[in-house]
Amino acid sequence: MSAHPIPQLSPERYLEIERGNDFRSEYYDGQMHAMSGGTVAHSMLITAMGSVLRSALRNGPCRVAVSDLLVRVSAGGPFVYPDVSVTCGEMKLADDRRDVLLNPTAIVEILSKSTEAHDRGRKFSYYRQIESLQEYILVSQSEPRIETFLRELDGRWTMTEYTGTDATCVCRSTNREIPLAEIYESVPLPSE
């Protein structure tokens, strides 16, 4: 029995299919990858990060979007749905559908057992290709812990870790502080 190769989708065909779907999928290497649902903690952390960032960035040049906005890494893809994205300055969108962001300043991903390796590895390597991206933020849903990766002027990425509800995360791309106690308030963690 021979294996049949899976046909490659063009970025245009992916967007056509994705925009007509009732479910979400991301696009890597010419393939669509269906996204699974999240946990209560995952959903609550997305809401908390989006709310806290929006509140901290009010009346400024930055805008916050949660997980329904696609981000295009390059013209040929990948296309991904970050949990939260922040854009400072004018939002550049791919077309008149206004559903594909081209210039995020910061991206937040909520880590889970099933996605952590991908979020830290392949997905981060894609995100680093986005010229406008200055900061990548990983939020644990197993303990109060946030890691920030900041693009330095020389192109290197430096990581800072914030642990415990007494800690305050400093988002340097937006020059804002985020208390972990605010993010993790009422979020059911595995140890509870």
N, CA, C and O of each residue as an XYZ file, in Angstrom:
768
protein
N       0.841     -1.166      0.000
C       0.000      0.000      0.000
C       0.892      1.236      0.000
O       1.797      1.342      0.827
N       0.651      2.167     -0.910
C       1.482      3.354     -0.985
C       0.752      4.541     -0.360
O      -0.472      4.655     -0.431
N       1.517      5.387      0.232
C       0.942      6.581      0.841
C       0.777      7.648     -0.228
O       1.666      7.865     -1.051
N      -0.355      8.299     -0.206
C      -0.591      9.391     -1.136
C      -0.158     10.690     -0.487
O      -0.494     10.947      0.669
N       0.587     11.518     -1.220
C       1.008     12.784     -0.629
C      -0.205     13.689     -0.382
O      -1.162     13.705     -1.156
N      -0.134     14.419      0.690
C      -1.191     15.366      1.018
C      -0.965     16.612      0.161
O       0.125     17.184      0.182
N      -1.980     17.038     -0.591
C      -1.787     18.209     -1.448
C      -1.503     19.468     -0.629
O      -2.072     19.673      0.443
N      -0.623     20.292     -1.150
C      -0.275     21.546     -0.493
C      -1.325     22.605     -0.834
O      -1.794     22.695     -1.969
N      -1.677     23.393      0.164
C      -2.604     24.500     -0.040
C      -1.812     25.791     -0.219
O      -0.798     26.005      0.446
N      -2.276     26.638     -1.110
C      -1.672     27.965     -1.220
C      -2.192     28.805     -0.057
O      -3.240     28.491      0.506
N      -1.480     29.861      0.308
C      -1.980     30.742      1.370
C      -3.366     31.311      1.026
O      -4.214     31.459      1.906
N      -3.584     31.621     -0.231
C      -4.869     32.170     -0.653
C      -5.996     31.149     -0.463
O      -7.085     31.495     -0.005
N      -5.724     29.893     -0.818
C      -6.732     28.843     -0.658
C      -6.996     28.584      0.823
O      -8.143     28.379      1.222
N      -5.939     28.594      1.642
C      -6.120     28.438      3.082
C      -7.076     29.509      3.613
O      -8.033     29.192      4.320
N      -6.816     30.785      3.271
C      -7.669     31.867      3.768
C      -9.107     31.707      3.295
O     -10.044     31.971      4.048
N      -9.281     31.282      2.067
C     -10.628     31.063      1.534
C     -11.363     30.000      2.353
O     -12.521     30.187      2.725
N     -10.689     28.897      2.626
C     -11.298     27.816      3.417
C     -11.515     28.271      4.857
O     -12.593     28.070      5.417
N     -10.501     28.879      5.452
C     -10.563     29.295      6.856
C     -11.698     30.278      7.097
O     -12.419     30.175      8.089
N     -11.851     31.220      6.196
C     -12.895     32.236      6.363
C     -14.293     31.651      6.235
O     -15.256     32.272      6.684
N     -14.433     30.472      5.634
C     -15.729     29.820      5.511
C     -15.985     28.752      6.552
O     -17.084     28.199      6.612
N     -14.978     28.446      7.386
C     -15.095     27.383      8.395
C     -15.839     27.838      9.638
O     -15.866     29.024      9.967
N     -16.444     26.870     10.323
C     -17.040     27.113     11.636
C     -16.033     26.850     12.748
O     -16.309     27.135     13.913
N     -14.879     26.313     12.403
C     -13.829     26.047     13.370
C     -12.560     26.734     12.894
O     -12.457     27.137     11.735
N     -11.596     26.863     13.797
C     -10.353     27.556     13.450
C      -9.235     26.570     13.163
O      -9.152     25.496     13.759
N      -8.382     26.968     12.237
C      -7.185     26.181     11.950
C      -6.051     27.144     11.613
O      -6.273     28.252     11.125
N      -4.845     26.692     11.886
C      -3.667     27.477     11.542
C      -3.049     26.885     10.277
O      -3.407     25.783      9.863
N      -2.130     27.612      9.674
C      -1.548     27.217      8.388
C      -0.024     27.226      8.507
O       0.594     28.262      8.749
N       0.561     26.036      8.328
C       2.019     25.876      8.349
C       2.419     25.015      7.165
O       1.775     24.002      6.892
N       3.465     25.399      6.462
C       4.071     24.572      5.423
C       3.051     24.006      4.431
O       3.136     22.840      4.047
N       2.097     24.829      4.023
C       1.130     24.397      3.025
C       0.011     23.525      3.543
O      -0.759     22.988      2.746
N      -0.110     23.362      4.861
C      -1.133     22.499      5.456
C      -1.956     23.261      6.489
O      -1.454     24.146      7.182
N      -3.238     22.890      6.573
C      -4.106     23.420      7.620
C      -4.012     22.498      8.827
O      -3.970     21.276      8.682
N      -3.981     23.083     10.010
C      -3.913     22.307     11.244
C      -5.032     22.784     12.157
O      -5.003     23.914     12.644
N      -6.026     21.915     12.391
C      -7.166     22.267     13.231
C      -6.701     22.561     14.649
O      -5.784     21.921     15.164
N      -7.345     23.534     15.264
C      -7.018     23.899     16.639
C      -8.022     23.244     17.577
O      -9.221     23.192     17.301
N      -7.502     22.747     18.688
C      -8.389     22.119     19.664
C      -8.910     23.170     20.629
O      -8.412     24.295     20.670
N      -9.907     22.796     21.393
C     -10.457     23.687     22.406
C      -9.521     23.806     23.588
O      -8.560     23.048     23.716
N      -9.807     24.755     24.444
C      -8.950     24.980     25.600
C      -9.642     24.600     26.894
O     -10.798     24.179     26.901
N      -8.916     24.756     27.982
C      -9.438     24.474     29.318
C     -10.033     25.749     29.909
O      -9.911     26.831     29.333
N     -10.671     25.607     31.053
C     -11.195     26.763     31.771
C     -10.047     27.722     32.098
O     -10.163     28.928     31.884
N      -8.942     27.185     32.615
C      -7.799     28.030     32.973
C      -7.258     28.757     31.744
O      -6.938     29.943     31.817
N      -7.155     28.057     30.622
C      -6.661     28.654     29.382
C      -7.539     29.831     28.975
O      -7.036     30.914     28.673
N      -8.833     29.619     28.968
C      -9.784     30.666     28.583
C      -9.716     31.853     29.542
O      -9.724     33.007     29.113
N      -9.650     31.566     30.825
C      -9.603     32.641     31.820
C      -8.302     33.442     31.721
O      -8.303     34.657     31.923
N      -7.197     32.764     31.412
C      -5.922     33.469     31.284
C      -5.888     34.344     30.029
O      -5.315     35.433     30.053
N      -6.493     33.882     28.938
C      -6.600     34.728     27.742
C      -7.395     35.990     28.080
O      -6.984     37.103     27.753
N      -8.531     35.798     28.737
C      -9.380     36.928     29.111
C      -8.628     37.879     30.038
O      -8.671     39.095     29.852
N      -7.943     37.328     31.030
C      -7.213     38.164     31.992
C      -6.092     38.945     31.312
O      -5.961     40.150     31.529
N      -5.283     38.274     30.493
C      -4.183     38.964     29.809
C      -4.720     40.045     28.886
O      -4.198     41.159     28.862
N      -5.766     39.721     28.124
C      -6.351     40.711     27.228
C      -6.902     41.902     27.991
O      -6.687     43.049     27.598
N      -7.612     41.636     29.082
C      -8.221     42.711     29.879
C      -7.174     43.579     30.560
O      -7.248     44.807     30.516
N      -6.202     42.935     31.187
C      -5.169     43.691     31.904
C      -4.340     44.519     30.928
O      -4.037     45.680     31.202
N      -3.973     43.933     29.796
C      -3.214     44.698     28.802
C      -4.037     45.853     28.245
O      -3.532     46.966     28.100
N      -5.295     45.590     27.936
C      -6.147     46.662     27.401
C      -6.267     47.800     28.404
O      -6.162     48.970     28.036
N      -6.485     47.463     29.655
C      -6.593     48.484     30.691
C      -5.289     49.270     30.835
O      -5.307     50.495     30.952
N      -4.169     48.564     30.825
C      -2.864     49.212     30.993
C      -2.509     50.097     29.799
O      -1.753     51.058     29.945
N      -3.049     49.781     28.621
C      -2.678     50.494     27.401
C      -3.731     51.508     26.942
O      -3.608     52.093     25.866
N      -4.763     51.712     27.762
C      -5.829     52.660     27.399
C      -5.254     54.034     27.112
O      -4.258     54.452     27.703
N      -5.900     54.717     26.199
C      -5.541     56.094     25.833
C      -4.141     56.216     25.252
O      -3.563     57.303     25.244
N      -3.593     55.110     24.767
C      -2.279     55.151     24.146
C      -2.362     54.644     22.714
O      -3.459     54.437     22.194
N      -1.227     54.444     22.077
C      -1.212     54.050     20.670
C      -1.338     52.536     20.439
O      -1.283     52.082     19.296
N      -1.504     51.756     21.511
C      -1.517     50.295     21.368
C      -2.931     49.737     21.428
O      -3.793     50.266     22.130
N      -3.156     48.652     20.674
C      -4.449     47.966     20.651
C      -4.236     46.493     20.979
O      -3.222     45.896     20.617
N      -5.218     45.924     21.674
C      -5.135     44.536     22.116
C      -6.223     43.730     21.416
O      -7.372     44.164     21.338
N      -5.858     42.558     20.910
C      -6.828     41.637     20.301
C      -6.625     40.256     20.912
O      -5.500     39.858     21.212
N      -7.721     39.536     21.092
C      -7.614     38.174     21.603
C      -7.771     37.189     20.462
O      -7.846     37.591     19.301
N      -7.822     35.938     20.769
C      -7.566     34.790     19.910
C      -8.338     34.645     18.596
O      -8.150     33.641     17.910
N      -9.181     35.580     18.218
C      -9.898     35.448     16.950
C      -9.206     36.131     15.783
O      -9.674     36.017     14.650
N      -8.123     36.827     16.018
C      -7.439     37.562     14.966
C      -6.226     36.776     14.471
O      -5.316     36.468     15.240
N      -6.226     36.456     13.173
C      -5.095     35.760     12.568
C      -3.896     36.689     12.464
O      -4.059     37.893     12.266
N      -2.704     36.146     12.594
C      -1.466     36.873     12.339
C      -0.752     36.153     11.204
O      -0.571     34.936     11.242
N      -0.348     36.918     10.192
C       0.415     36.350      9.076
C       1.891     36.635      9.316
O       2.296     37.782      9.509
N       2.683     35.571      9.301
C       4.114     35.706      9.532
C       4.800     36.305      8.312
O       5.619     37.215      8.444
N       4.469     35.798      7.122
C       5.024     36.324      5.876
C       3.991     36.097      4.779
O       2.948     35.490      5.025
N       4.270     36.576      3.579
C       3.303     36.476      2.482
C       2.866     35.039      2.221
O       1.708     34.801      1.880
N       3.769     34.086      2.375
C       3.446     32.677      2.131
C       3.002     31.916      3.363
O       2.826     30.698      3.308
N       2.819     32.604      4.460
C       2.449     31.949      5.711
C       3.658     31.839      6.597
O       4.723     32.345      6.244
N       3.535     31.218      7.699
C       2.356     30.666      8.346
C       1.332     31.737      8.719
O       1.617     32.935      8.750
N       0.127     31.242      9.000
C      -0.952     32.040      9.564
C      -1.284     31.396     10.907
O      -1.535     30.193     10.979
N      -1.285     32.196     11.966
C      -1.507     31.654     13.306
C      -2.499     32.516     14.079
O      -2.696     33.692     13.774
N      -3.113     31.908     15.080
C      -4.019     32.603     15.991
C      -3.342     32.717     17.348
O      -3.454     31.793     18.154
N      -2.643     33.814     17.635
C      -2.088     33.965     18.978
C      -3.224     34.110     19.992
O      -4.321     34.543     19.640
N      -2.964     33.752     21.230
C      -3.976     33.916     22.264
C      -4.295     35.397     22.474
O      -5.459     35.769     22.625
N      -3.266     36.235     22.483
C      -3.437     37.685     22.596
C      -2.358     38.334     21.737
O      -1.212     37.884     21.714
N      -2.737     39.397     21.032
C      -1.736     40.170     20.297
C      -1.909     41.646     20.624
O      -3.020     42.117     20.867
N      -0.795     42.365     20.625
C      -0.783     43.803     20.883
C      -0.117     44.461     19.690
O       0.938     44.023     19.232
N      -0.745     45.518     19.192
C      -0.162     46.293     18.096
C      -0.075     47.742     18.542
O      -1.074     48.343     18.936
N       1.121     48.295     18.478
C       1.324     49.696     18.830
C       1.520     50.481     17.538
O       2.335     50.113     16.692
N       0.774     51.550     17.401
C       0.783     52.302     16.153
C      -0.331     51.781     15.255
O      -1.238     51.085     15.711
N      -0.253     52.122     13.989
C      -1.283     51.730     13.035
C      -1.294     50.217     12.809
O      -0.250     49.608     12.573
N      -2.479     49.624     12.884
C      -2.609     48.198     12.590
C      -2.556     48.008     11.077
O      -3.321     48.625     10.336
N      -1.642     47.147     10.628
C      -1.571     46.816      9.207
C      -2.279     45.481      9.011
O      -1.934     44.482      9.642
N      -3.268     45.481      8.133
C      -4.075     44.294      7.885
C      -3.862     43.834      6.454
O      -3.554     44.637      5.573
N      -4.030     42.525      6.226
C      -3.694     41.924      4.934
C      -4.598     42.382      3.801
O      -4.137     42.550      2.672
N      -5.879     42.586      4.085
C      -6.808     42.945      3.019
C      -8.050     43.588      3.610
O      -8.101     43.854      4.811
N      -9.042     43.836      2.787
C     -10.244     44.532      3.257
C     -11.135     43.681      4.155
O     -12.112     44.191      4.705
N     -10.826     42.407      4.315
C     -11.576     41.566      5.270
C     -11.228     41.924      6.706
O     -12.007     41.635      7.615
N     -10.080     42.547      6.931
C      -9.631     43.047      8.234
C      -9.573     41.961      9.313
O      -9.902     42.209     10.472
N      -9.154     40.765      8.921
C      -9.078     39.653      9.871
C      -7.687     39.023      9.949
O      -7.503     38.009     10.623
N      -6.699     39.623      9.258
C      -5.334     39.099      9.275
C      -4.372     40.249      9.587
O      -4.186     41.159      8.780
N      -3.767     40.185     10.776
C      -2.833     41.208     11.243
C      -1.431     40.933     10.716
O      -0.979     39.788     10.699
N      -0.749     41.987     10.287
C       0.598     41.843      9.743
C       1.693     42.361     10.668
O       2.854     41.982     10.509
N       1.352     43.222     11.635
C       2.410     43.901     12.399
C       2.209     43.906     13.918
O       2.150     44.978     14.520
N       2.104     42.737     14.547
C       1.996     42.745     16.012
C       3.290     43.248     16.655
O       4.388     43.013     16.150
N       3.132     43.941     17.775
C       4.275     44.401     18.567
C       4.624     43.358     19.625
O       5.796     43.095     19.897
N       3.582     42.769     20.214
C       3.759     41.735     21.240
C       2.733     40.632     21.002
O       1.618     40.887     20.547
N       3.130     39.405     21.317
C       2.246     38.244     21.193
C       2.301     37.479     22.505
O       3.368     37.280     23.087
N       1.112     37.049     22.962
C       0.990     36.266     24.187
C       0.441     34.893     23.829
O      -0.537     34.787     23.089
N       1.060     33.849     24.346
C       0.547     32.486     24.221
C       0.387     31.917     25.629
O       1.270     32.052     26.477
N      -0.761     31.275     25.858
C      -1.013     30.579     27.116
C      -0.544     29.145     26.915
O      -1.029     28.451     26.022
N       0.388     28.702     27.734
C       0.973     27.373     27.574
C       0.028     26.287     28.086
O      -0.673     26.475     29.080
N       0.023     25.154     27.393
C      -0.685     23.967     27.868
C       0.224     22.772     27.614
O       1.198     22.872     26.868
N      -0.095     21.651     28.231
C       0.729     20.448     28.041
C       0.821     20.075     26.560
O       1.878     19.653     26.090
N      -0.278     20.228     25.829
C      -0.298     19.803     24.423
C       0.356     20.795     23.476
O       0.747     20.411     22.374
N       0.492     22.075     23.871
C       1.043     23.072     22.942
C       2.375     23.679     23.379
O       3.003     24.394     22.599
N       2.813     23.414     24.593
C       3.993     24.109     25.110
C       5.232     23.925     24.237
O       5.921     24.901     23.941
N       5.525     22.714     23.827
C       6.717     22.485     23.000
C       6.613     23.251     21.681
O       7.593     23.843     21.229
N       5.449     23.242     21.074
C       5.224     23.961     19.811
C       5.339     25.474     20.019
O       5.970     26.163     19.218
N       4.724     25.996     21.102
C       4.774     27.431     21.379
C       6.199     27.902     21.639
O       6.572     29.000     21.225
N       6.996     27.087     22.319
C       8.382     27.460     22.620
C       9.320     27.242     21.431
O      10.336     27.925     21.302
N       8.977     26.298     20.574
C       9.867     25.925     19.483
C       9.459     26.495     18.133
O       9.788     27.629     17.785
N       8.740     25.681     17.394
C       8.399     26.033     16.011
C       7.636     27.358     15.905
O       7.948     28.189     15.052
N       6.642     27.553     16.768
C       5.833     28.767     16.688
C       6.679     30.002     17.000
O       6.547     31.027     16.332
N       7.543     29.910     18.009
C       8.417     31.036     18.343
C       9.382     31.317     17.193
O       9.690     32.476     16.918
N       9.857     30.281     16.523
C      10.754     30.515     15.381
C      10.020     31.244     14.261
O      10.612     32.073     13.570
N       8.735     30.940     14.076
C       7.937     31.684     13.097
C       7.753     33.132     13.555
O       7.964     34.066     12.780
N       7.366     33.309     14.795
C       7.122     34.660     15.300
C       8.360     35.545     15.184
O       8.239     36.737     14.900
N       9.531     34.989     15.395
C      10.763     35.788     15.311
C      10.987     36.354     13.915
O      11.777     37.284     13.749
N      10.306     35.809     12.909
C      10.425     36.321     11.541
C       9.605     37.587     11.309
O       9.809     38.278     10.311
N       8.692     37.895     12.207
C       7.850     39.079     12.060
C       8.670     40.299     12.466
O       9.060     40.441     13.625
N       8.923     41.163     11.514
C       9.794     42.310     11.733
C       9.319     43.227     12.860
O      10.133     43.751     13.620
N       8.014     43.418     12.966
C       7.465     44.342     13.968
C       7.462     43.770     15.386
O       7.357     44.521     16.355
N       7.578     42.445     15.512
C       7.444     41.810     16.821
C       8.623     42.160     17.722
O       9.780     41.934     17.368
N       8.314     42.711     18.883
C       9.340     43.082     19.849
C       9.355     42.185     21.080
O      10.384     42.044     21.742
N       8.179     41.564     21.390
C       8.117     40.782     22.617
C       7.187     39.588     22.456
O       6.116     39.688     21.858
N       7.622     38.459     23.002
C       6.841     37.224     23.007
C       6.658     36.831     24.460
O       7.633     36.715     25.203
N       5.409     36.624     24.873
C       5.089     36.404     26.276
C       4.408     35.048     26.434
O       3.391     34.779     25.795
N       4.971     34.200     27.286
C       4.418     32.876     27.550
C       3.859     32.847     28.968
O       4.540     33.205     29.929
N       2.599     32.411     29.077
C       1.898     32.395     30.353
C       1.580     30.954     30.721
O       0.929     30.244     29.955
N       2.032     30.524     31.882
C       1.788     29.157     32.350
C       0.371     29.031     32.875
O      -0.161     29.956     33.487
N      -0.238     27.874     32.630
C      -1.531     27.626     33.277
C      -1.411     26.542     34.349
O      -2.418     26.040     34.849
N      -0.171     26.188     34.696
C       0.031     25.221     35.770
C       0.525     25.877     37.056
O       0.445     25.278     38.128
N       1.034     27.104     36.956
C       1.509     27.852     38.116
C       1.578     29.329     37.737
O       1.614     29.643     36.547
N       1.599     30.252     38.709
C       1.739     31.667     38.380
C       3.161     31.944     37.868
O       4.086     32.166     38.649
N       3.310     31.926     36.540
C       4.631     32.132     35.918
C       4.437     32.715     34.527
O       3.660     32.200     33.723
N       5.148     33.785     34.263
C       5.150     34.417     32.945
C       6.590     34.587     32.509
O       7.433     35.041     33.283
N       6.873     34.219     31.257
C       8.187     34.426     30.670
C       8.038     35.418     29.532
O       7.133     35.296     28.706
N       8.927     36.398     29.491
C       8.921     37.349     28.382
C      10.219     37.200     27.604
O      11.295     37.046     28.183
N      10.100     37.249     26.294
C      11.253     37.212     25.397
C      11.246     38.530     24.645
O      10.300     38.824     23.914
N      12.293     39.323     24.817
C      12.365     40.648     24.221
C      13.433     40.668     23.137
O      14.545     40.177     23.332
N      13.076     41.247     21.984
C      14.047     41.413     20.891
C      14.916     42.627     21.226
O      14.420     43.749     21.334
N      16.196     42.389     21.384
C      17.130     43.469     21.684
C      17.498     44.202     20.388
O      17.193     43.726     19.295
N      18.145     45.348     20.512
C      18.512     46.149     19.341
C      19.406     45.399     18.363
O      19.365     45.646     17.158
N      20.221     44.475     18.891
C      21.120     43.713     18.021
C      20.452     42.461     17.437
O      21.108     41.667     16.763
N      19.139     42.283     17.695
C      18.407     41.145     17.139
C      18.336     39.933     18.053
O      17.547     39.022     17.802
N      19.148     39.903     19.114
C      19.089     38.790     20.062
C      17.795     38.859     20.850
O      17.222     39.933     21.027
N      17.335     37.702     21.324
C      16.157     37.640     22.187
C      16.609     37.306     23.596
O      17.346     36.341     23.800
N      16.174     38.098     24.573
C      16.513     37.833     25.968
C      15.243     37.467     26.733
O      14.171     38.022     26.492
N      15.388     36.524     27.654
C      14.246     36.011     28.403
C      14.313     36.492     29.849
O      15.377     36.518     30.467
N      13.140     36.873     30.372
C      12.990     37.207     31.784
C      11.806     36.408     32.301
O      10.767     36.321     31.646
N      11.975     35.823     33.489
C      10.914     35.003     34.084
C      10.381     35.681     35.340
O      11.142     36.215     36.148
N       9.051     35.649     35.487
C       8.373     36.201     36.656
C       7.562     35.069     37.266
O       6.750     34.448     36.579
N       7.772     34.791     38.555
C       7.119     33.649     39.198
C       6.476     34.070     40.505
O       7.052     34.831     41.284
N       5.270     33.563     40.734
C       4.554     33.807     41.983
C       3.621     34.998     41.897
O       3.842     35.920     41.112
N       2.586     34.971     42.704
C       1.590     36.037     42.646
C       2.085     37.359     43.232
O       1.405     38.378     43.113
N       3.259     37.352     43.864
C       3.842     38.607     44.354
C       4.649     39.313     43.257
O       5.031     40.472     43.416
N       4.906     38.623     42.162
C       5.736     39.175     41.089
C       4.930     40.113     40.196
O       3.707     40.016     40.098
N       5.651     41.020     39.552
C       5.066     41.929     38.566
C       5.852     41.789     37.270
O       7.058     42.035     37.226
N       5.150     41.390     36.223
C       5.760     41.220     34.901
C       5.927     42.597     34.257
O       5.003     43.410     34.264
N       7.099     42.844     33.709
C       7.353     44.094     33.004
C       7.344     43.796     31.507
O       8.228     43.113     30.990
N       6.340     44.317     30.830
C       6.264     44.185     29.365
C       7.000     45.381     28.781
O       6.461     46.485     28.698
N       8.219     45.143     28.384
C       9.053     46.263     27.953
C       8.651     46.808     26.584
O       8.905     47.978     26.296
N       8.029     45.988     25.734
C       7.623     46.485     24.412
C       6.539     47.548     24.515
O       6.425     48.408     23.642
N       5.737     47.493     25.586
C       4.669     48.468     25.792
C       4.934     49.349     27.003
O       4.148     50.247     27.304
N       6.038     49.098     27.699
C       6.423     49.852     28.887
C       5.326     49.812     29.958
O       4.973     50.835     30.545
N       4.802     48.619     30.191
C       3.740     48.451     31.185
C       4.105     47.337     32.157
O       4.838     46.409     31.816
N       3.577     47.448     33.381
C       3.770     46.419     34.397
C       2.461     45.673     34.600
O       1.388     46.276     34.610
N       2.556     44.360     34.762
C       1.378     43.522     34.948
C       1.581     42.661     36.191
O       2.421     41.761     36.182
N       0.829     42.922     37.259
C       0.939     42.087     38.458
C       0.395     40.676     38.176
O      -0.720     40.528     37.676
N       1.180     39.656     38.497
C       0.721     38.288     38.287
C      -0.520     37.979     39.119
O      -1.345     37.159     38.714
N      -0.663     38.622     40.271
C      -1.851     38.406     41.104
C      -3.116     38.774     40.331
O      -4.148     38.120     40.479
N      -3.037     39.821     39.505
C      -4.183     40.229     38.696
C      -4.490     39.207     37.602
O      -5.653     38.911     37.326
N      -3.451     38.680     36.990
C      -3.631     37.713     35.899
C      -4.208     36.411     36.435
O      -5.127     35.848     35.839
N      -3.687     35.933     37.539
C      -4.060     34.611     38.051
C      -5.225     34.637     39.043
O      -5.606     33.591     39.569
N      -5.795     35.811     39.306
C      -6.913     35.928     40.227
C      -8.073     35.035     39.765
O      -8.566     35.186     38.648
N      -8.496     34.129     40.605
C      -9.627     33.222     40.365
C      -9.386     32.164     39.290
O     -10.317     31.447     38.921
N      -8.158     32.049     38.778
C      -7.863     31.026     37.765
C      -7.588     29.708     38.474
O      -6.693     29.644     39.316
N      -8.339     28.651     38.153
C      -8.101     27.357     38.809
C      -6.821     26.699     38.279
O      -6.746     26.294     37.119
N      -5.832     26.607     39.147
C      -4.565     25.964     38.785
C      -4.599     24.504     39.226
O      -5.364     24.153     40.125
N      -3.781     23.643     38.609
C      -3.819     22.202     38.945
C      -3.580     21.893     40.407
O      -4.096     20.896     40.912
N      -2.817     22.713     41.101
C      -2.508     22.422     42.507
C      -3.675     22.753     43.434
O      -3.636     22.436     44.622
N      -4.713     23.391     42.893
C      -5.845     23.781     43.731
C      -6.899     22.690     43.774
O      -7.926     22.849     44.435
